[in-house]
């Protein structure tokens, strides 16, 4: 025997010895020749091998049976050989005793596991009954009831399809992927069958629904061909017919009058989110050939920190009082453990909406006309002109003091009052800047040129400044862009009186959001600014007020109550740190995938967009232009503040001069030195 062949047999022998040591959890002392295992291959092994080809992501095979070690080894060898050449990679095979402790309860790769059971093995029935949600959630199953015919020591087949009554007692819900092999007595065909029920709430609530996945024979394997079409292997696509089964949906209604107008557009700004999802839920039920029964609650559901339970709609989903969350809700971290979020069904958000205040409300318009470098240049020009004018006047005075004939005499005869210092020339240039003229009369050509230059240059600066001031006083402010800007502004704030607004404002812990609630939402007397929708929109119209409300709902009232010019300058600032609302179902619900698929279809086909367009109003367009806004105290407030500080400075200087005059007269009495 050549060396490679010898090594191959040695490896196979070691593997067989390992398999033989595990039989129902107890070591076995019987040795089996690996070469003779091929003679014991039966239909069960071939059926498992052929069915795995049609199961995507079947990377782990967990075998919980009472089969003999030789059959186990034959199964391991057959599966390894059949998957070794597959593009999906080699599947691992694991054997374990028939015990619920070996089920993959917390395995993160549950979706890759296929469990093999034989109902003829003792304890398998109890194992299936204890599997609970593993029967219909993520894990796949292959089940037999072996029909043992001891002819030559091999197993020839399995029981007929009427001998699987144990499956009728199990919660095999619509999402289960349990395959079982049986023989049809009338035709003798080997079938791969599945069965499911739509609910497990009571024994008679839902009868089992049977479906044939395909047929199997030793030559062709598993064939899923039905007529001329290939049956889709994805379970959630196959099972789209609920046979008029009644789904239970929980709907959040905040205003009782809405119950009379769920199917029309009357007062569509009230409970708009619930109306959109109500129509979408009915469409999903229609697509699944099901009916739907709605239960009404007044809140989405928030966690009680003491009991760790939810109230409202989420509470009904947790207590199995509802299958569907009929109103979409915010996707938050604490809710992930309570429900399963499926799809975004409403493209809406809640934000602070306000009319942009005048620019003077947020900024000092008197410093905005010029860039900071223009201000630097203007101040430098004033100082430089004042210094040059002082130098020229000093020179002029020197020539005047020298006297003499000719031009010097002429200059001296028309000389103005003596200039004392730099303060006089700076004050003269500053007065020229403000277009107040020059109180200094220049006598020489250089000083006249300088004064003329100052008048011309500062005239252009003054004209530009005045024009910009007029435009800026009428301009709206765009400075409030973030929550921090809103907190620092002088705008008052409020929120619509809804359950979610009260909950999120009161429980927010982020510093800036908590500060906004404490400083702007909660008053000193303990009251809170939660207002009815109509009152909040009216405060927005009056100005200087930010109202937290659902956008589409608010814009409907704005379109009906605002003048055209009042619709200009609407701004939004988000407060809630959440994404758009999502549709939800029970945690690990068997309806999750069918409902998700149909919600996606509604969005792709445009039905969701249609309902959203009918019930939500877009942001109004500014078509009328802004109206004239009269100048108010706010606009000239910086000037008044400057004037007030000027008065205080003047009085302070006057008092300082008086004190200095009295102090100097006492310390230095000049009258005694000149007697």
C-alpha positions in Angstrom: 0.0 0.0 0.0 1.4 3.4 -1.0 2.1 6.0 1.7 -0.7 8.6 0.9 -3.3 5.9 0.9 -2.1 4.6 4.3 -2.2 8.1 5.8 -5.8 8.6 4.5 -7.0 5.4 6.1 -5.2 6.3 9.4 -6.9 9.7 9.5 -10.3 8.2 8.8 -9.8 5.6 11.6 -9.0 8.4 14.1 -12.2 10.3 13.1 -14.3 7.2 13.5 -12.9 6.5 16.9 -13.9 10.0 18.0 -17.4 9.6 16.6 -17.8 6.3 18.3 -17.1 7.8 21.7 -20.2 9.9 21.5 -23.5 8.0 21.6 -26.2 9.7 23.6 -23.5 11.2 25.7 -21.8 8.0 26.8 -18.6 6.4 25.6 -19.0 3.3 23.4 -16.6 0.4 23.4 -17.6 -1.1 20.1 -15.2 -0.5 17.2 -16.4 -0.2 13.6 -14.4 -0.6 10.5 -14.6 2.7 8.6 -14.6 0.9 5.3 -17.7 -1.0 6.2 -19.7 2.1 7.0 -20.6 2.6 3.3 -22.7 -0.5 3.4 -25.0 1.0 6.1 -25.8 4.2 4.3 -29.6 4.7 4.3 -32.1 7.1 2.8 -32.0 9.5 5.8 -28.4 10.3 5.1 -28.9 10.9 1.4 -32.1 13.0 2.1 -30.2 15.2 4.6 -27.3 15.7 2.1 -29.7 16.5 -0.8 -31.8 19.0 1.3 -28.8 20.9 2.5 -28.1 21.9 -1.0 -31.3 24.0 -1.1 -30.7 25.7 2.3 -28.7 28.9 2.2 -26.2 29.6 5.0 -26.4 26.0 6.3 -22.9 26.0 7.7 -23.5 24.0 10.9 -25.3 20.7 11.3 -26.4 19.7 14.8 -27.5 16.1 15.0 -29.6 15.2 18.0 -30.5 11.5 17.4 -30.1 8.0 18.7 -28.5 6.7 15.6 -25.7 4.2 15.7 -22.1 5.4 15.5 -21.7 3.9 12.1 -24.7 5.9 10.7 -23.3 9.0 12.4 -20.0 8.6 10.7 -21.6 7.9 7.4 -23.6 11.1 7.8 -20.5 13.1 8.7 -18.6 11.7 5.8 -21.5 12.3 3.3 -22.1 15.9 4.4 -18.4 16.8 4.3 -17.9 15.4 0.9 -21.0 17.0 -0.6 -20.3 20.5 0.8 -16.5 20.4 0.2 -17.0 21.3 -3.5 -19.7 23.8 -2.8 -19.1 27.6 -3.1 -20.6 28.0 0.4 -17.8 26.1 2.0 -17.6 22.9 4.0 -20.4 22.5 6.6 -19.4 21.4 10.1 -21.3 18.5 11.7 -21.7 18.2 15.4 -23.4 15.3 17.3 -25.0 15.6 20.8 -27.4 13.8 23.0 -31.1 14.4 22.9 -31.3 17.1 25.5 -32.6 20.7 25.4 -29.3 21.9 27.0 -27.6 21.2 23.7 -30.0 23.5 21.7 -28.4 26.7 20.4 -30.2 29.1 22.8 -27.7 31.9 22.8 -25.6 31.1 19.7 -25.0 34.3 17.7 -24.9 32.2 14.5 -28.4 30.6 15.0 -29.3 31.4 11.4 -26.5 29.1 10.2 -27.5 26.1 12.2 -29.6 23.2 11.0 -30.9 20.7 13.6 -31.5 17.1 12.6 -34.0 15.0 14.7 -35.5 11.6 14.5 -39.0 11.3 16.1 -38.5 7.5 16.5 -35.8 8.3 19.1 -37.0 8.5 22.7 -37.1 12.0 24.2 -37.4 13.8 20.9 -41.0 14.8 21.5 -40.1 16.5 24.8 -37.2 18.2 23.1 -39.4 19.7 20.5 -41.9 20.9 23.0 -39.2 22.6 25.1 -37.6 24.3 22.0 -40.3 27.1 22.1 -39.3 30.0 19.9 -36.4 28.2 18.3 -39.0 26.3 16.4 -39.9 29.4 14.4 -37.1 31.9 14.9 -33.8 31.7 13.0 -33.0 28.0 13.5 -33.9 25.4 10.8 -34.9 21.9 11.4 -34.9 18.5 9.5 -37.1 15.9 11.1 -37.7 12.2 10.4 -39.7 9.4 11.9 -37.6 6.4 10.8 -39.4 3.3 9.5 -36.9 0.7 10.3 -36.8 -2.4 8.3 -34.2 -4.8 9.5 -33.3 -6.4 6.2 -29.6 -6.7 6.0 -29.2 -4.2 8.9 -30.1 -1.1 7.0 -32.8 1.5 7.3 -34.9 1.7 4.2 -37.2 4.7 4.7 -39.5 6.7 7.0 -43.1 6.8 8.1 -46.0 8.0 6.0 -47.2 11.6 6.2 -50.1 10.9 8.6 -47.8 9.8 11.4 -46.5 13.3 12.3 -49.3 14.3 14.6 -46.8 15.5 17.2 -46.0 18.4 15.0 -49.6 19.6 15.2 -49.2 20.4 18.9 -46.1 22.5 18.4 -45.9 26.3 17.9 -44.8 26.0 14.3 -45.7 29.6 13.4 -45.6 31.1 9.9 -41.9 31.9 10.1 -40.8 28.4 11.0 -38.4 26.4 8.7 -39.0 22.9 9.8 -38.7 20.3 7.1 -39.8 16.7 7.5 -39.6 13.8 5.2 -42.5 11.4 4.8 -44.0 9.0 2.3 -47.3 9.6 0.6 -49.4 6.5 0.9 -51.4 6.9 -2.2 -48.5 7.5 -4.6 -45.5 6.2 -2.7 -43.6 9.4 -3.3 -41.1 10.7 -0.8 -42.1 14.2 0.1 -40.3 17.1 1.8 -43.1 18.8 3.7 -43.6 21.8 5.9 -46.5 22.9 8.0 -47.3 26.1 10.0 -50.0 27.8 11.8 -50.7 31.5 12.0 -51.1 31.7 15.8 -50.5 29.6 18.9 -52.6 31.6 21.3 -55.0 28.7 21.8 -55.5 25.2 20.6 -58.3 26.0 18.1 -57.2 29.5 17.1 -55.4 28.4 13.9 -55.5 25.1 12.1 -52.2 23.9 10.6 -51.5 24.7 7.0 -49.5 22.1 5.1 -47.3 22.8 2.1 -45.0 20.5 0.0 -41.6 21.9 -0.4 -40.6 19.3 -2.9 -40.1 15.6 -3.6 -37.1 13.4 -3.1 -35.7 10.3 -4.7 -32.3 8.6 -4.5 -31.4 9.4 -8.1 -32.5 13.1 -8.4 -32.3 14.2 -4.8 -34.7 17.0 -3.6 -36.6 18.6 -6.4 -38.6 21.8 -5.6 -40.1 22.1 -9.1 -43.8 22.6 -9.1 -45.2 22.5 -12.7 -43.0 24.7 -14.8 -41.9 27.0 -12.1 -39.4 26.7 -9.2 -41.0 27.4 -5.9 -39.2 30.2 -4.1 -37.2 28.8 -1.3 -37.5 31.9 0.9 -40.2 31.1 3.5 -41.4 34.7 4.0 -42.1 35.0 0.3 -43.9 31.7 0.0 -46.2 32.3 2.9 -48.0 35.5 1.9 -51.5 34.1 2.1 -52.9 34.3 5.7 -56.3 32.9 4.7 -58.4 35.7 6.3 -56.6 35.4 9.6 -57.3 38.2 12.0 -54.2 40.3 12.9 -54.2 42.4 16.0 -52.9 46.0 15.8 -52.5 48.6 18.5 -53.2 52.1 17.4 -52.2 55.3 19.3 -55.0 57.9 19.3 -54.6 61.1 21.2 -57.9 62.7 20.3 -61.1 60.7 20.4 -62.7 62.6 17.5 -60.0 61.0 15.2 -61.8 57.6 15.5 -64.6 59.0 13.4 -62.2 60.2 10.6 -59.5 57.6 10.2 -60.5 57.0 6.6 -61.1 60.6 5.5 -59.1 63.9 5.4 -61.2 65.8 7.9 -58.9 67.6 10.4 -56.0 65.7 9.0 -53.5 67.7 11.2 -54.8 65.8 14.2 -53.2 62.4 14.9 -51.6 62.5 11.5 -49.0 59.9 12.2 -51.6 57.4 13.4 -53.7 58.0 10.4 -50.9 57.3 8.0 -50.0 54.1 9.7 -53.6 53.0 10.0 -54.0 53.1 6.3 -50.6 51.3 5.7 -51.6 48.6 8.2 -54.8 48.0 6.4 -52.8 47.8 3.1 -50.4 45.2 4.6 -53.3 43.1 5.9 -54.9 43.2 2.4 -51.7 42.1 0.8 -51.4 39.2 3.2 -55.1 38.2 2.7 -55.7 38.9 6.3 -58.1 41.0 8.4 -57.0 43.4 11.1 -58.6 44.3 14.5 -57.4 47.6 16.1 -57.1 48.3 19.8 -56.9 51.9 20.8 -54.3 53.2 23.3 -53.4 56.8 24.3 -49.6 56.5 24.4 -46.8 54.8 22.5 -45.3 53.2 25.6 -42.5 54.2 28.0 -40.6 52.1 30.4 -41.4 52.1 34.1 -38.0 52.1 35.8 -39.3 50.2 38.8 -41.1 47.3 37.0 -39.0 47.5 33.8 -42.3 47.1 31.9 -43.8 49.3 29.2 -47.3 50.9 29.0 -49.3 51.9 26.0 -48.7 50.3 22.6 -45.4 48.7 23.5 -47.0 47.2 26.6 -49.6 45.5 24.5 -47.0 44.1 22.2 -45.0 42.8 25.2 -48.1 41.2 26.7 -49.2 39.5 23.5 -52.3 41.7 23.2 -51.3 42.9 19.8 -49.3 41.6 16.9 -48.5 44.9 15.1 -47.7 48.3 16.4 -50.2 50.2 14.3 -48.5 53.6 14.9 -44.9 54.0 14.1 -42.6 55.3 16.9 -39.2 56.7 17.6 -36.3 54.2 17.3 -34.6 54.5 20.7 -32.0 52.4 22.4 -34.2 51.2 25.3 -37.0 50.0 22.9 -34.7 47.7 20.9 -35.0 45.0 23.6 -38.8 45.3 23.7 -39.9 45.3 20.1 -38.6 44.6 16.6 -38.5 47.6 14.3 -39.2 46.9 10.7 -39.4 49.9 8.4 -39.8 53.6 8.3 -43.4 54.4 7.4 -43.6 58.2 8.0 -41.0 60.7 6.8 -41.6 63.3 9.5 -39.8 64.8 12.4 -40.6 67.0 15.4 -38.6 70.3 15.6 -38.7 73.7 17.0 -40.4 75.9 14.3 -40.1 79.7 14.5 -40.1 82.8 12.4 -36.6 84.1 11.9 -36.3 87.3 14.0 -34.9 90.5 12.7 -31.1 90.6 12.5 -31.0 93.3 15.2 -32.6 90.7 17.5 -29.5 88.5 17.5 -26.7 90.9 16.4 -25.5 94.4 16.7 -26.4 95.8 13.2 -24.2 98.9 13.7 -21.0 96.9 13.4 -22.2 94.6 10.6 -22.0 96.9 7.5 -18.2 96.7 7.4 -15.8 93.8 7.7 -13.5 93.9 10.6 -10.6 94.8 8.3 -12.6 97.8 6.9 -13.1 99.0 10.5 -9.4 98.7 11.2 -8.6 100.7 8.1 -11.2 103.4 9.0 -9.8 103.8 12.5 -6.3 103.9 11.1 -7.3 106.5 8.6 -8.8 108.7 11.3 -5.7 108.5 13.5 -3.3 109.0 10.7 -5.3 112.0 9.3 -5.5 113.5 12.8 -1.7 113.2 13.3 -0.9 114.7 9.8 -3.3 117.5 10.4 -1.7 118.3 13.7 1.8 118.4 12.1 0.6 120.7 9.4 -1.2 123.1 11.8 1.9 123.2 14.1 4.0 124.1 11.1 1.5 126.7 10.1 1.6 128.3 13.6 5.4 128.4 13.6 5.5 130.4 10.4 2.7 132.7 11.6 4.6 133.4 14.9 7.7 134.4 12.9 5.9 137.3 11.3 7.6 139.2 8.4 6.3 140.5 5.1 5.0 138.8 2.1 3.2 135.6 2.3 4.0 135.1 6.0 2.2 138.2 6.9 -0.8 137.1 4.9 -0.9 133.8 6.7 -0.6 135.4 10.1 -3.5 137.9 9.4 -6.0 135.1 8.6 -4.8 132.5 11.2 -7.5 130.6 13.1 -7.6 130.0 16.8 -4.6 128.2 18.1 -4.8 124.4 18.0 -3.8 123.0 21.3 -3.0 119.3 20.5 -3.8 115.9 19.0 -7.2 115.7 20.6 -8.4 118.7 18.7 -7.3 117.3 15.3 -8.7 113.8 16.1 -12.0 115.3 17.1 -12.1 117.3 13.9 -11.4 114.2 11.7 -14.0 112.2 13.7 -16.6 114.9 13.1 -15.7 114.9 9.4 -16.3 111.1 9.5 -19.8 111.6 10.8 -20.4 114.3 8.2 -20.5 117.1 10.8 -18.0 119.3 8.9 -14.6 120.7 10.1 -14.3 123.4 12.7 -10.6 123.9 11.8 -10.0 126.4 9.0 -6.9 125.4 7.1 -4.7 128.3 5.8 -2.0 126.4 3.9 -2.4 124.3 0.8 -1.2 121.0 2.4 -3.7 121.3 5.2 -6.5 122.2 2.8 -5.7 119.1 0.6 -5.8 116.9 3.7 -9.1 118.2 4.8 -10.5 117.8 1.3 -9.2 114.3 1.1 -10.8 113.4 4.4 -14.2 114.8 3.3 -14.2 112.9 0.1 -13.1 109.5 1.4 -15.3 109.6 4.5 -18.3 110.7 2.4 -18.1 107.4 0.5 -17.7 105.4 3.7 -20.7 107.2 5.3 -22.9 106.5 2.3 -22.0 102.8 2.2 -22.5 102.5 5.9 -25.9 104.2 5.9 -27.1 102.0 2.9 -26.1 98.8 4.7 -27.8 99.8 7.9 -31.1 100.3 6.2 -30.9 96.9 4.5 -29.7 95.1 7.7 -32.5 96.5 9.8 -35.0 94.8 7.5 -33.1 91.6 7.1 -34.0 88.4 9.0 -31.4 86.6 11.1 -30.0 83.3 10.2 -27.9 83.0 13.3 -30.1 80.5 15.2 -29.1 77.2 13.6 -28.5 74.8 16.5 -30.0 74.1 19.9 -27.2 76.0 21.6 -28.0 79.1 19.5 -31.7 78.8 20.4 -30.8 78.4 24.1 -28.6 81.6 23.9 -31.2 83.6 22.0 -34.0 85.7 23.4 -36.7 83.6 21.8 -39.4 82.1 24.1 -40.1 78.4 23.6 -43.0 76.0 24.0 -44.0 72.5 22.8 -47.2 70.8 21.7 -49.0 69.1 24.5 -48.4 65.5 23.5 -47.3 62.4 25.4 -43.9 62.1 23.6 -43.0 65.8 24.1 -43.7 65.7 27.8 -41.7 62.5 28.2 -38.6 63.5 26.2 -38.4 67.0 27.6 -38.7 65.9 31.2 -36.3 62.9 30.9 -33.6 64.5 28.8 -30.1 64.3 30.4 -27.9 65.9 27.7 -26.7 69.2 29.1 -27.8 71.6 26.5 -31.3 70.0 26.1 -31.8 69.7 29.8 -30.8 73.4 30.2 -33.3 74.4 27.5 -36.1 72.6 29.3 -35.2 74.1 32.7 -34.5 77.7 31.5 -37.1 78.1 28.7 -39.7 75.4 29.0 -40.3 75.3 32.8 -41.5 78.5 34.4 -40.5 79.8 37.8 -44.0 79.0 39.2 -43.6 75.3 38.2 -45.8 75.4 35.1 -44.6 74.1 31.8 -45.0 75.5 28.3 -46.9 72.6 26.8 -49.6 74.2 24.7 -52.4 73.2 22.3 -51.4 73.1 18.6 -53.5 76.1 17.5 -52.2 78.3 20.4 -48.6 77.4 19.6 -48.9 78.2 15.9 -50.5 81.6 16.7 -47.5 82.4 18.9 -45.2 81.5 16.0 -47.1 83.9 13.8 -46.7 86.7 16.4 -43.0 86.2 16.3 -40.1 85.7 18.7 -41.5 82.3 19.7 -40.2 78.8 18.9 -42.7 75.9 19.1 -41.7 72.2 19.2 -44.2 70.3 17.0 -44.4 67.7 14.3 -43.4 69.5 11.1 -46.1 68.4 8.7 -48.8 69.0 11.2 -47.6 72.5 12.0 -47.2 73.5 8.3 -50.8 72.6 7.7 -52.1 75.2 10.1 -49.4 77.7 9.0 -50.6 77.4 5.4 -54.2 78.2 6.5 -53.6 81.0 9.1 -50.5 82.9 8.1 -50.3 85.8 5.6 -48.1 85.2 2.6 -45.3 87.5 3.9 -45.5 85.8 7.3 -44.6 82.4 5.7 -41.2 83.7 4.8 -38.3 83.1 7.1 -39.6 79.9 8.8 -36.7 78.1 10.4 -36.3 74.7 12.2 -34.1 73.4 15.0 -34.2 69.8 16.0 -34.4 68.8 19.6 -35.0 65.1 19.8 -31.9 62.9 19.1 -33.9 60.2 17.2 -34.4 59.1 13.6 -37.7 59.1 11.8 -40.5 56.9 13.2 -40.4 53.1 12.5 -43.1 50.5 12.3 -42.7 47.8 15.0 -44.0 44.3 15.9 -43.6 41.9 18.8 -40.1 40.9 19.7 -39.2 37.8 17.7 -42.6 37.8 16.1 -43.3 35.2 13.4 -45.0 37.9 11.3 -41.9 40.1 11.2 -40.6 39.1 7.7 -44.0 39.0 5.9 -45.0 42.4 7.3 -41.6 43.9 6.6 -41.6 42.7 3.0 -45.1 44.2 2.4 -44.1 47.5 4.0 -41.2 47.7 1.6 -43.5 47.0 -1.3 -45.8 49.7 -0.2 -42.9 52.1 -0.2 -41.5 50.9 -3.6 -44.9 51.0 -5.3 -45.6 54.6 -4.1 -48.6 53.8 -1.8 -46.7 55.0 1.3 -45.7 58.2 -0.5 -49.3 58.8 -1.6 -50.7 58.5 1.9 -48.0 60.7 3.2 -48.7 63.4 0.6 -52.4 63.3 1.3 -52.1 63.7 5.1 -48.9 65.7 5.5 -48.3 69.3 4.4 -45.0 70.5 3.1 -43.2 73.6 4.2 -45.0 76.6 2.7 -43.1 78.5 0.0 -42.3 82.1 0.3 -44.0 83.7 -2.6 -45.2 87.0 -1.3 -41.9 88.5 -0.2 -41.2 90.2 3.1 -43.2 93.2 4.2 -41.8 96.5 5.5 -40.9 96.2 9.2 -40.8 99.5 11.2 -37.8 100.4 13.3 -38.2 99.4 16.9 -36.3 99.9 20.1 -34.5 96.6 19.5 -33.0 98.0 16.3 -31.5 101.1 17.9 -30.8 99.5 21.2 -27.0 99.3 20.7 -27.0 103.1 19.9 -29.0 103.8 23.0 -26.6 101.7 25.1 -23.6 103.6 23.6 -25.4 106.9 24.4 -26.0 105.8 28.0 -22.4 104.7 28.5 -21.3 108.1 26.9 -23.4 110.0 29.5 -21.9 108.0 32.3 -18.4 108.6 31.0 -19.1 112.3 30.7 -20.4 112.6 34.2 -17.5 110.5 35.5 -14.9 112.7 33.8 -16.7 115.9 35.0 -16.6 114.6 38.6 -13.0 113.6 38.2 -12.1 117.1 36.9 -13.9 118.8 39.8 -12.1 116.6 42.3 -8.8 117.2 40.7 -9.4 121.0 40.6 -10.2 121.1 44.4 -7.3 118.8 45.2 -4.9 120.9 43.3 -6.1 124.1 44.8 -5.5 122.7 48.3 -2.1 121.2 47.7 -0.8 123.9 45.4 -2.3 127.3 46.6 -1.0 129.5 43.7 -2.4 132.7 45.2 0.3 132.9 48.0 3.2 132.7 45.6 2.5 135.8 43.7 1.7 138.4 46.5 
